[in-house]
Amino acid sequence: MIYKLRSILVKLIKKIFGIYDLTYFVKKQKKKIFQRIYTKKYTVNDLVEKMKMMGMNNGAVVFIHSSMTEFYNLIGSPAELISRIIETIGDEGTLLMPAYPKFKEVLKKENQIDGVDFDVLKTPSGAGYLTEVFRKYPGVKRSINQQHSVCAYGRLANYFVSEHHFSETPWDEKSPYYKMTLTNTMVFALGLPYYFFPTIHHCTESLLWKKYKYFNFFFNKKITYSYRDESGTIAVHELICSNIPRKKNKRKLIKRYFEPFKYHCCRLSNLRIEMIYAKYTLNLLLELAEKGITMYSIPSPKKFKQNGKFILQN
């Protein structure tokens, strides 16, 4: 009921003030205010030092979500930041970033490149400007997955990206996201909202959808897309994904269930930096799911429970 009332109120505000995208409008106004409050400049080295204080070192496996619109106090370029991180993690380390296309453009024929829906070498990343710079960075490998492609550079790059086009869901055991949990990847969020929860949380659904009715509910749509790999070979991938609306309460889950100091966060000028370990996060989410606890309120898990536990598949 509250969700419906909120939806009606949002539509009313949009109509009265002529706002097409309320979320974008709020972010834009917030940014204007923050630019007046946070004026201190910082360098690429300053940012990397903060990441090192949070645990990034030689040999680390690092995954970065980012919003470059929040980097307005940074002195330096995205390419310089990428190079400095690669230098820090060294030859034994691996750097990863999301590289999925813009979701609004997925499966639209007019967005095909040379007759295919996804070209691993040419399809732009829709996950932010930093990820597009990284996609073009020399030596970077990219996974083939139209929904949740990932780019990787370093010792384990091939390991992460080589099987994504065999995945049944975008985040299953063959995906880079699940493999991050096996390599204890550090997942950073740079310039993203408070309590940003990275894409790896979808591994929970991908691992449990055949076991519990609730998580099966998420995978209600099959898509088939054509792709071109690095060698120019064209093939087809069938993927199971979701198009149902979801609502999460990440803040509540993190505050209630994460162990102290397992959710790392700090600020550099205006830039909010958060970090979690992929392995710990997925293990915790799976443990909570076995107890009938999930971060989702929509779709509601209530009718999928019995005696406080999720109902098993028949």
Phi, psi and omega in degrees: 000315180297320181296319180295317179296320178296319179297318178296318180296318179298315179299322180294317179297318179300317183291317182294315186262002178065036182262121181283314183237101184295320180298314179296320180299314180297317180298320181295317179292322178296319180297319179300320179291314182295328179294336176276329182277312184258104183244354183289129178276155176216158183258171174302318179297322178299316181293316180295324177297320176298317180294324177293323177297333180271000173123351181289124181211187180301129180090357183289151170256122190232130175243133185236123164263145184205160172226102185294343177294341179267003182265029188289348176258005181281132171261109184136167184255162175304320180296322177294321178296315179300313181298320182291322178294315179300320178298321182290318182278344173072186183295334181273351182269172178218133177249133180230150173213153175293151180214034180287148177295168175298126187299328181292340182263349183298134177070012173269123186300329181290349178259012175294151175244116180051040173087002178238154181286329182218120177249116187299335181264338189242331184297122183294154173279138176254016185261018178117159187296320180300321181291329178288322175296319179294321180303325183269358183292136182304131176090357181283137175255154181227138178280151179265104177194113187294334182276315187217053178301152180227142173255148182215146176222132175128194188300322184258015184304310181297321178302317184288320191260351194286342187239007188295332180281000172257359182293143175277322171238163183296343189232025183277194187297339179269356184275155174300329184295315178292320180296333175297328180285340179274343182248012179051047181297140172275123181252114181259146170239117183248113177077021181255168185300161177307141177054042174294131180250121188291169184301337183300341180295339178290344175299330178302310180296319183293330180276338187246358188291337177270353181261317185243142180299324183298312183285335174296330182299332183289330187259083189243010185217133175254135175234149175232125181227154176265147179219158173241126181272185185299329182276354181096359179289135179257134179212181183234142178234129175259130188227141175258126181219196186227144172230024179268146179293145180227152174224130184242154170239078185290320181302313181297316181296316181295314182293325185275325192244337178290138175294151177305140178069011175268344176245103188266135177209149176203178180227141174236107190056238178276344192282121176272129181241124178235151179211136172225160175267132184300316184297310180300316184297312181294317179301320179294316181295323177292320178297318179293320180299322178295340177262005179083021182248131177219162179281347186276136170252337172227122358294143183294132180278355189301314184283355178258013182243155173215123185056037176080358181245152176293141181283133179288157173293153178292000000 
